[in-house]
């Protein structure tokens, strides 16, 4: 058979098996998923990709998916607002405090 032969079966990308179900980001994450997000945060800090200059001193900031989502002096308000903005469960966020003396 040649590639131009109309009798050749179509190539199905899912022919090898069923695709893995996508993770629902609104469900509570596993500890492994939380650890992956914290590792991504620390990798970004070490590589210098995060710039804390935009965060006022004395505020908490929320990080998810390689970027800072939001900041607020109230931890709980930030937690819920940032989770809604990122459309993920609040436990998936990395929330840190920007110390005023730094």
N, C-alpha and C positions, 0 to 999 in steps of 0.2 A: 504494500500500500504506500502511496505517496501522501505527503501532507495535504495535497489539494484534493484528495479522494473524499467525496461527500459521505462515504459509508463509514469513515473512521468515527469512533465514539468521541463525544465531547469530553474534554478533560474537566473533571469535577474537582475543585480544590479540597473539598471535604470528603473525597472518596476513601481516604485512609481510615476514617472513623468519624465519630461525632465530635464537633468542636467543644472545647471546654467552656462551661458556662462563665459568662463575665461576672466578676465580683460586683455585688451590689454595694455601692459605696455608702449607702445610708444605713446598712446594718452594722452592728458592733464589730470592730475588727478583731482579728486574732492578735496574740502577742507578737507573732512573727511579722505581721503587717505593720504594727506599731514600731517594732525594732527597725524595719526597713526604712520607714519614714525618718526616724531619728538618725539613722546612719546617713541617709541622704542629706539631712540638715548639717551634720558634722562634716561631711565631705565638702559641702558648699562653703562652710565656714573656713575650713582648712585651705580650700582653693581660692578664697577671697572673693567669691561670687556674691556674698551677702554684704550689703553696706548698711550698717545700723545708723548712719547719720540722719536718715529720714525719720527715725523713731525718737520722740521726745523722751527725755530722762524721766524715769519714774513710771513709764508705761509698760504694759505687757504687749508683746506682738505675737501674732499667729502666723506660722509657716506651714505651707502644704504644697506639695508638688513642685518644689524648686523655687518658690517665690513667697514673699511676705504678703499675706492676705490683708491684714488690717492691724491696727494698734488701738489700745484703750487703757486707761488707768484701772478700769474695773475688769477683773479677770473673768467673772461669770458672763458679763455682757459681751465681752470680746469673744469668749468661747462660743456662745450661741450665734452671734452675728457672723463671725467668720465661718462657722460650719454651714450656715445658711447660704452665705455668699459662694463658698466653694462647693456646695451641694454634696457634702460628705457628713458622716457621723462625727460628732465633736471629738471622739476619742482618737480619730485619725490625725488630728492637728498636733503640731509641735508648738507649744506656747512657752515663751521665755520672757524674762523680765529684763528691761533695759535699765541698768543700775545708774543712778544719778551721779555717782562719783567717777564714772569712766568717761 
